[in-house]
Amino acid sequence: MGRYEIGDGYVNVGVILPTKKEERNDYIIKFARIGWLMMENQYWKEVGQRSDNPKIRGSGLVPKFNLFHKMDKIGIVVPMIAKHGKEDPYLHIIKWRNKRIHGIAGRARSYYIFDVDKNYDPVTKAIVRYKVNKRRFFD
C-alpha cells in the first residue's frame, strides 16, 4: 500500500493492528503520524447491534468500539451493512470535531473499514479509508 491510494472514491489512509492483550478485542488504527485506539464497547456485548433502550437516540445503533486518542474519547465505531445487494458488513468510524458536540454538527470526517468478518471484527492489517470526491482530484 502506498501512502495514499485513491480507488472507488476512497482514499486509503491507515491500517488496523490488534493490540497485544489477547483477552480483549481491541485494535490500534495506525496512520502516517498518529494512532488511535479502538476499544470494544462492553454494552455491545450485552445487547448486540441494536438496543431498545430509549436513552439511545437515533435508530438504536450501539457502537461496537469506542475511539480514543491520548486517553480522550474522540469518536465511535458503528457496525453497518452495505446496501448494494451483497449485504457485506463494514465499520463506520465517526470521529468528532469537538467531543462535546454530538451529532452531525460535531463530526469531522467519516472513515470506513471494509475488511471485517461477520462479527464486525476487523481482519489483521485491514485498511482504513475515507470517501473523497473524485472530481475534486482528477478533473
ChimeraX attribute file (.defattr): number of C-alpha atoms within 10 A of each C-alpha:
attribute: neighborCount
match mode: 1-to-1
recipient: residues
	/A:1	9
	/A:2	7
	/A:3	10
	/A:4	13
	/A:5	12
	/A:6	16
	/A:7	12
	/A:8	8
	/A:9	13
	/A:10	18
	/A:11	20
	/A:12	21
	/A:13	20
	/A:14	24
	/A:15	19
	/A:16	23
	/A:17	19
	/A:18	18
	/A:19	16
	/A:20	11
	/A:21	9
	/A:22	8
	/A:23	7
	/A:24	11
	/A:25	16
	/A:26	20
	/A:27	22
	/A:28	18
	/A:29	21
	/A:30	18
	/A:31	15
	/A:32	10
	/A:33	6
	/A:34	9
	/A:35	16
	/A:36	18
	/A:37	24
	/A:38	26
	/A:39	19
	/A:40	19
	/A:41	18
	/A:42	13
	/A:43	14
	/A:44	16
	/A:45	11
	/A:46	9
	/A:47	12
	/A:48	13
	/A:49	17
	/A:50	13
	/A:51	16
	/A:52	10
	/A:53	10
	/A:54	8
	/A:55	8
	/A:56	12
	/A:57	10
	/A:58	8
	/A:59	9
	/A:60	14
	/A:61	17
	/A:62	22
	/A:63	24
	/A:64	24
	/A:65	26
	/A:66	20
	/A:67	25
	/A:68	18
	/A:69	13
	/A:70	9
	/A:71	9
	/A:72	10
	/A:73	16
	/A:74	20
	/A:75	24
	/A:76	21
	/A:77	24
	/A:78	19
	/A:79	22
	/A:80	17
	/A:81	14
	/A:82	12
	/A:83	9
	/A:84	7
	/A:85	7
	/A:86	8
	/A:87	10
	/A:88	15
	/A:89	20
	/A:90	22
	/A:91	24
	/A:92	22
	/A:93	24
	/A:94	23
	/A:95	21
	/A:96	22
	/A:97	16
	/A:98	13
	/A:99	13
	/A:100	9
	/A:101	11
	/A:102	13
	/A:103	11
	/A:104	10
	/A:105	10
	/A:106	16
	/A:107	17
	/A:108	13
	/A:109	13
	/A:110	14
	/A:111	20
	/A:112	23
	/A:113	25
	/A:114	19
	/A:115	19
	/A:116	18
	/A:117	12
	/A:118	9
	/A:119	10
	/A:120	20
	/A:121	20
	/A:122	22
	/A:123	15
	/A:124	13
	/A:125	14
	/A:126	16
	/A:127	22
	/A:128	23
	/A:129	24
	/A:130	18
	/A:131	16
	/A:132	14
	/A:133	9
	/A:134	14
	/A:135	8
	/A:136	7
	/A:137	8
	/A:138	6
	/A:139	5
